[in-house]
C-alpha cells in the first residue's frame, strides 16, 4: 500500500479540536502515470470513493457491505 494522505474536513477550523481526518489511498496496482485511478477512504460506516485526478470534485459514498460486494465482484469478474 502507498503512503496514506490525511485530510482534515473543510468544515473544521484550525481551532477545532473535534475535527475528523480521512486517509485517501490508491490501489497498489495503480502507477503514478495511470490516469484512470480512484482513491478510497474508509470511515466508520462509510467508504468514500473519488477520482484521483479531481480531489476536490464529487465523491461517492457506500456502506461497507456494498463496497465489499463491489470489490469482490470486480476481483472475480471474467473480463
N, CA, C and O atoms as a GROMACS GRO file, in nm:
protein
  316
    1UNK      N    1   0.084  -0.117   0.000
    1UNK     CA    2   0.000   0.000   0.000
    1UNK      C    3   0.089   0.124   0.000
    1UNK      O    4   0.196   0.125   0.061
    2UNK      N    5   0.043   0.228  -0.069
    2UNK     CA    6   0.119   0.352  -0.070
    2UNK      C    7   0.095   0.428   0.059
    2UNK      O    8   0.007   0.394   0.138
    3UNK      N    9   0.174   0.532   0.080
    3UNK     CA   10   0.159   0.614   0.200
    3UNK      C   11   0.022   0.682   0.199
    3UNK      O   12  -0.023   0.731   0.095
    4UNK      N   13  -0.044   0.685   0.315
    4UNK     CA   14  -0.175   0.747   0.325
    4UNK      C   15  -0.162   0.898   0.331
    4UNK      O   16  -0.067   0.950   0.390
    5UNK      N   17  -0.256   0.967   0.271
    5UNK     CA   18  -0.259   1.113   0.274
    5UNK      C   19  -0.377   1.154   0.361
    5UNK      O   20  -0.491   1.120   0.332
    6UNK      N   21  -0.350   1.228   0.468
    6UNK     CA   22  -0.453   1.268   0.562
    6UNK      C   23  -0.507   1.405   0.528
    6UNK      O   24  -0.430   1.496   0.496
    7UNK      N   25  -0.638   1.420   0.534
    7UNK     CA   26  -0.704   1.547   0.504
    7UNK      C   27  -0.803   1.579   0.614
    7UNK      O   28  -0.883   1.494   0.654
    8UNK      N   29  -0.800   1.703   0.663
    8UNK     CA   30  -0.896   1.748   0.763
    8UNK      C   31  -1.021   1.795   0.691
    8UNK      O   32  -1.013   1.846   0.579
    9UNK      N   33  -1.135   1.778   0.753
    9UNK     CA   34  -1.261   1.823   0.695
    9UNK      C   35  -1.254   1.972   0.661
    9UNK      O   36  -1.196   2.051   0.736
   10UNK      N   37  -1.314   2.009   0.549
   10UNK     CA   38  -1.318   2.150   0.511
   10UNK      C   39  -1.410   2.228   0.604
   10UNK      O   40  -1.407   2.352   0.603
   11UNK      N   41  -1.490   2.162   0.684
   11UNK     CA   42  -1.578   2.229   0.779
   11UNK      C   43  -1.508   2.255   0.912
   11UNK      O   44  -1.566   2.319   1.000
   12UNK      N   45  -1.386   2.208   0.928
   12UNK     CA   46  -1.310   2.229   1.051
   12UNK      C   47  -1.230   2.358   1.043
   12UNK      O   48  -1.188   2.399   0.935
   13UNK      N   49  -1.211   2.419   1.156
   13UNK     CA   50  -1.124   2.536   1.163
   13UNK      C   51  -0.995   2.493   1.230
   13UNK      O   52  -0.987   2.383   1.284
   14UNK      N   53  -0.894   2.577   1.227
   14UNK     CA   54  -0.767   2.544   1.292
   14UNK      C   55  -0.782   2.529   1.443
   14UNK      O   56  -0.705   2.458   1.506
   15UNK      N   57  -0.883   2.597   1.501
   15UNK     CA   58  -0.905   2.589   1.645
   15UNK      C   59  -0.994   2.472   1.684
   15UNK      O   60  -1.009   2.443   1.802
   16UNK      N   61  -1.054   2.406   1.586
   16UNK     CA   62  -1.150   2.300   1.612
   16UNK      C   63  -1.078   2.171   1.650
   16UNK      O   64  -1.014   2.107   1.566
   17UNK      N   65  -1.087   2.133   1.777
   17UNK     CA   66  -1.019   2.013   1.825
   17UNK      C   67  -1.097   1.885   1.793
   17UNK      O   68  -1.041   1.776   1.799
   18UNK      N   69  -1.225   1.900   1.757
   18UNK     CA   70  -1.309   1.783   1.732
   18UNK      C   71  -1.330   1.761   1.582
   18UNK      O   72  -1.442   1.736   1.538
   19UNK      N   73  -1.224   1.770   1.505
   19UNK     CA   74  -1.237   1.752   1.361
   19UNK      C   75  -1.209   1.606   1.323
   19UNK      O   76  -1.158   1.528   1.404
   20UNK      N   77  -1.243   1.573   1.202
   20UNK     CA   78  -1.222   1.438   1.150
   20UNK      C   79  -1.122   1.446   1.037
   20UNK      O   80  -1.128   1.537   0.954
   21UNK      N   81  -1.030   1.351   1.033
   21UNK     CA   82  -0.936   1.341   0.922
   21UNK      C   83  -0.962   1.210   0.849
   21UNK      O   84  -0.997   1.109   0.911
   22UNK      N   85  -0.943   1.213   0.719
   22UNK     CA   86  -0.968   1.096   0.635
   22UNK      C   87  -0.840   1.065   0.558
   22UNK      O   88  -0.774   1.155   0.507
   23UNK      N   89  -0.807   0.938   0.550
   23UNK     CA   90  -0.688   0.896   0.474
   23UNK      C   91  -0.734   0.837   0.342
   23UNK      O   92  -0.805   0.736   0.338
   24UNK      N   93  -0.693   0.900   0.232
   24UNK     CA   94  -0.723   0.851   0.098
   24UNK      C   95  -0.608   0.764   0.050
   24UNK      O   96  -0.492   0.795   0.077
   25UNK      N   97  -0.638   0.658  -0.020
   25UNK     CA   98  -0.532   0.576  -0.078
   25UNK      C   99  -0.576   0.521  -0.212
   25UNK      O  100  -0.694   0.497  -0.237
   26UNK      N  101  -0.477   0.501  -0.299
   26UNK     CA  102  -0.499   0.441  -0.431
   26UNK      C  103  -0.461   0.295  -0.424
   26UNK      O  104  -0.390   0.251  -0.334
   27UNK      N  105  -0.509   0.222  -0.520
   27UNK     CA  106  -0.475   0.081  -0.532
   27UNK      C  107  -0.324   0.065  -0.551
   27UNK      O  108  -0.260   0.149  -0.614
   28UNK      N  109  -0.271  -0.041  -0.496
   28UNK     CA  110  -0.129  -0.070  -0.518
   28UNK      C  111  -0.102  -0.111  -0.662
   28UNK      O  112   0.013  -0.115  -0.704
   29UNK      N  113  -0.208  -0.142  -0.738
   29UNK     CA  114  -0.193  -0.174  -0.880
   29UNK      C  115  -0.180  -0.050  -0.966
   29UNK      O  116  -0.143  -0.059  -1.083
   30UNK      N  117  -0.210   0.068  -0.910
   30UNK     CA  118  -0.201   0.193  -0.985
   30UNK      C  119  -0.057   0.241  -0.992
   30UNK      O  120   0.023   0.217  -0.901
   31UNK      N  121  -0.026   0.307  -1.101
   31UNK     CA  122   0.106   0.369  -1.114
   31UNK      C  123   0.086   0.520  -1.115
   31UNK      O  124  -0.026   0.568  -1.131
   32UNK      N  125   0.193   0.594  -1.097
   32UNK     CA  126   0.183   0.740  -1.099
   32UNK      C  127   0.137   0.790  -1.236
   32UNK      O  128   0.078   0.897  -1.246
   33UNK      N  129   0.164   0.713  -1.341
   33UNK     CA  130   0.125   0.753  -1.476
   33UNK      C  131  -0.018   0.711  -1.510
   33UNK      O  132  -0.072   0.752  -1.612
   34UNK      N  133  -0.079   0.629  -1.425
   34UNK     CA  134  -0.212   0.576  -1.453
   34UNK      C  135  -0.317   0.686  -1.434
   34UNK      O  136  -0.338   0.735  -1.323
   35UNK      N  137  -0.382   0.725  -1.545
   35UNK     CA  138  -0.479   0.834  -1.540
   35UNK      C  139  -0.618   0.787  -1.499
   35UNK      O  140  -0.706   0.870  -1.474
   36UNK      N  141  -0.639   0.658  -1.489
   36UNK     CA  142  -0.773   0.605  -1.459
   36UNK      C  143  -0.777   0.544  -1.320
   36UNK      O  144  -0.802   0.424  -1.305
   37UNK      N  145  -0.753   0.625  -1.220
   37UNK     CA  146  -0.748   0.575  -1.082
   37UNK      C  147  -0.860   0.635  -0.998
   37UNK      O  148  -0.906   0.746  -1.024
   38UNK      N  149  -0.900   0.561  -0.899
   38UNK     CA  150  -0.985   0.616  -0.795
   38UNK      C  151  -0.910   0.605  -0.664
   38UNK      O  152  -0.819   0.523  -0.650
   39UNK      N  153  -0.946   0.689  -0.569
   39UNK     CA  154  -0.891   0.682  -0.435
   39UNK      C  155  -1.005   0.648  -0.340
   39UNK      O  156  -1.120   0.686  -0.363
   40UNK      N  157  -0.973   0.576  -0.234
   40UNK     CA  158  -1.071   0.528  -0.139
   40UNK      C  159  -1.031   0.572   0.001
   40UNK      O  160  -0.913   0.571   0.037
   41UNK      N  161  -1.130   0.611   0.080
   41UNK     CA  162  -1.109   0.644   0.221
   41UNK      C  163  -1.219   0.576   0.302
   41UNK      O  164  -1.338   0.590   0.271
   42UNK      N  165  -1.179   0.504   0.405
   42UNK     CA  166  -1.276   0.435   0.488
   42UNK      C  167  -1.294   0.510   0.619
   42UNK      O  168  -1.197   0.546   0.686
   43UNK      N  169  -1.420   0.533   0.655
   43UNK     CA  170  -1.454   0.591   0.784
   43UNK      C  171  -1.552   0.497   0.851
   43UNK      O  172  -1.592   0.397   0.791
   44UNK      N  173  -1.590   0.526   0.971
   44UNK     CA  174  -1.685   0.440   1.040
   44UNK      C  175  -1.817   0.440   0.967
   44UNK      O  176  -1.885   0.543   0.960
   45UNK      N  177  -1.854   0.327   0.912
   45UNK     CA  178  -1.983   0.313   0.847
   45UNK      C  179  -1.991   0.358   0.702
   45UNK      O  180  -2.096   0.342   0.640
   46UNK      N  181  -1.883   0.414   0.646
   46UNK     CA  182  -1.889   0.464   0.509
   46UNK      C  183  -1.755   0.444   0.439
   46UNK      O  184  -1.649   0.461   0.500
   47UNK      N  185  -1.761   0.408   0.312
   47UNK     CA  186  -1.643   0.403   0.226
   47UNK      C  187  -1.660   0.512   0.121
   47UNK      O  188  -1.757   0.510   0.045
   48UNK      N  189  -1.567   0.606   0.116
   48UNK     CA  190  -1.572   0.718   0.022
   48UNK      C  191  -1.483   0.686  -0.097
   48UNK      O  192  -1.375   0.629  -0.081
   49UNK      N  193  -1.528   0.724  -0.218
   49UNK     CA  194  -1.453   0.699  -0.341
   49UNK      C  195  -1.452   0.829  -0.420
   49UNK      O  196  -1.554   0.896  -0.433
   50UNK      N  197  -1.333   0.864  -0.474
   50UNK     CA  198  -1.321   0.984  -0.557
   50UNK      C  199  -1.224   0.960  -0.671
   50UNK      O  200  -1.146   0.866  -0.668
   51UNK      N  201  -1.230   1.047  -0.770
   51UNK     CA  202  -1.139   1.044  -0.884
   51UNK      C  203  -1.004   1.100  -0.838
   51UNK      O  204  -0.999   1.209  -0.782
   52UNK      N  205  -0.898   1.026  -0.861
   52UNK     CA  206  -0.766   1.071  -0.815
   52UNK      C  207  -0.718   1.197  -0.885
   52UNK      O  208  -0.631   1.267  -0.834
   53UNK      N  209  -0.775   1.226  -1.003
   53UNK     CA  210  -0.735   1.346  -1.077
   53UNK      C  211  -0.814   1.470  -1.034
   53UNK      O  212  -0.775   1.582  -1.067
   54UNK      N  213  -0.924   1.451  -0.961
   54UNK     CA  214  -1.012   1.561  -0.922
   54UNK      C  215  -1.042   1.550  -0.773
   54UNK      O  216  -1.154   1.518  -0.733
   55UNK      N  217  -0.941   1.577  -0.693
   55UNK     CA  218  -0.951   1.556  -0.548
   55UNK      C  219  -1.056   1.642  -0.480
   55UNK      O  220  -1.104   1.606  -0.372
   56UNK      N  221  -1.094   1.754  -0.538
   56UNK     CA  222  -1.197   1.839  -0.478
   56UNK      C  223  -1.332   1.820  -0.545
   56UNK      O  224  -1.429   1.888  -0.512
   57UNK      N  225  -1.338   1.727  -0.639
   57UNK     CA  226  -1.463   1.701  -0.712
   57UNK      C  227  -1.558   1.614  -0.633
   57UNK      O  228  -1.540   1.592  -0.514
   58UNK      N  229  -1.660   1.563  -0.701
   58UNK     CA  230  -1.763   1.482  -0.634
   58UNK      C  231  -1.706   1.352  -0.581
   58UNK      O  232  -1.606   1.300  -0.631
   59UNK      N  233  -1.772   1.300  -0.480
   59UNK     CA  234  -1.733   1.174  -0.418
   59UNK      C  235  -1.856   1.084  -0.411
   59UNK      O  236  -1.969   1.130  -0.402
   60UNK      N  237  -1.829   0.956  -0.413
   60UNK     CA  238  -1.934   0.857  -0.390
   60UNK      C  239  -1.917   0.804  -0.248
   60UNK      O  240  -1.806   0.800  -0.196
   61UNK      N  241  -2.026   0.763  -0.187
   61UNK     CA  242  -2.021   0.706  -0.052
   61UNK      C  243  -2.100   0.576  -0.052
   61UNK      O  244  -2.214   0.570  -0.100
   62UNK      N  245  -2.039   0.472   0.003
   62UNK     CA  246  -2.100   0.339   0.006
   62UNK      C  247  -2.101   0.286   0.148
   62UNK      O  248  -2.012   0.318   0.228
   63UNK      N  249  -2.200   0.204   0.180
   63UNK     CA  250  -2.194   0.129   0.304
   63UNK      C  251  -2.084   0.024   0.285
   63UNK      O  252  -2.064  -0.025   0.174
   64UNK      N  253  -2.013  -0.011   0.392
   64UNK     CA  254  -1.903  -0.108   0.378
   64UNK      C  255  -1.943  -0.238   0.310
   64UNK      O  256  -1.867  -0.292   0.231
   65UNK      N  257  -2.061  -0.290   0.340
   65UNK     CA  258  -2.104  -0.418   0.279
   65UNK      C  259  -2.123  -0.402   0.128
   65UNK      O  260  -2.089  -0.492   0.052
   66UNK      N  261  -2.176  -0.289   0.084
   66UNK     CA  262  -2.195  -0.265  -0.058
   66UNK      C  263  -2.060  -0.251  -0.128
   66UNK      O  264  -2.042  -0.304  -0.238
   67UNK      N  265  -1.966  -0.181  -0.065
   67UNK     CA  266  -1.832  -0.165  -0.124
   67UNK      C  267  -1.763  -0.301  -0.134
   67UNK      O  268  -1.702  -0.331  -0.237
   68UNK      N  269  -1.773  -0.383  -0.029
   68UNK     CA  270  -1.711  -0.515  -0.030
   68UNK      C  271  -1.771  -0.600  -0.142
   68UNK      O  272  -1.699  -0.672  -0.211
   69UNK      N  273  -1.902  -0.594  -0.158
   69UNK     CA  274  -1.968  -0.671  -0.265
   69UNK      C  275  -1.916  -0.627  -0.401
   69UNK      O  276  -1.890  -0.711  -0.488
   70UNK      N  277  -1.900  -0.496  -0.422
   70UNK     CA  278  -1.848  -0.446  -0.549
   70UNK      C  279  -1.704  -0.493  -0.572
   70UNK      O  280  -1.672  -0.542  -0.680
   71UNK      N  281  -1.618  -0.480  -0.470
   71UNK     CA  282  -1.478  -0.520  -0.483
   71UNK      C  283  -1.469  -0.670  -0.511
   71UNK      O  284  -1.390  -0.713  -0.595
   72UNK      N  285  -1.548  -0.750  -0.439
   72UNK     CA  286  -1.547  -0.895  -0.462
   72UNK      C  287  -1.592  -0.927  -0.605
   72UNK      O  288  -1.531  -1.011  -0.671
   73UNK      N  289  -1.697  -0.860  -0.652
   73UNK     CA  290  -1.744  -0.881  -0.789
   73UNK      C  291  -1.636  -0.844  -0.890
   73UNK      O  292  -1.609  -0.919  -0.983
   74UNK      N  293  -1.575  -0.727  -0.870
   74UNK     CA  294  -1.472  -0.680  -0.964
   74UNK      C  295  -1.352  -0.773  -0.965
   74UNK      O  296  -1.294  -0.799  -1.070
   75UNK      N  297  -1.314  -0.823  -0.849
   75UNK     CA  298  -1.198  -0.910  -0.840
   75UNK      C  299  -1.224  -1.044  -0.909
   75UNK      O  300  -1.130  -1.109  -0.958
   76UNK      N  301  -1.349  -1.085  -0.912
   76UNK     CA  302  -1.382  -1.216  -0.970
   76UNK      C  303  -1.445  -1.206  -1.108
   76UNK      O  304  -1.484  -1.308  -1.166
   77UNK      N  305  -1.455  -1.085  -1.161
   77UNK     CA  306  -1.517  -1.067  -1.294
   77UNK      C  307  -1.431  -1.133  -1.400
   77UNK      O  308  -1.308  -1.128  -1.396
   78UNK      N  309  -1.497  -1.195  -1.493
   78UNK     CA  310  -1.427  -1.263  -1.601
   78UNK      C  311  -1.422  -1.168  -1.722
   78UNK      O  312  -1.504  -1.175  -1.813
   79UNK      N  313  -1.323  -1.078  -1.719
   79UNK     CA  314  -1.312  -0.977  -1.824
   79UNK      C  315  -1.197  -1.005  -1.915
   79UNK      O  316  -1.173  -0.929  -2.009
   0.00000   0.00000   0.00000
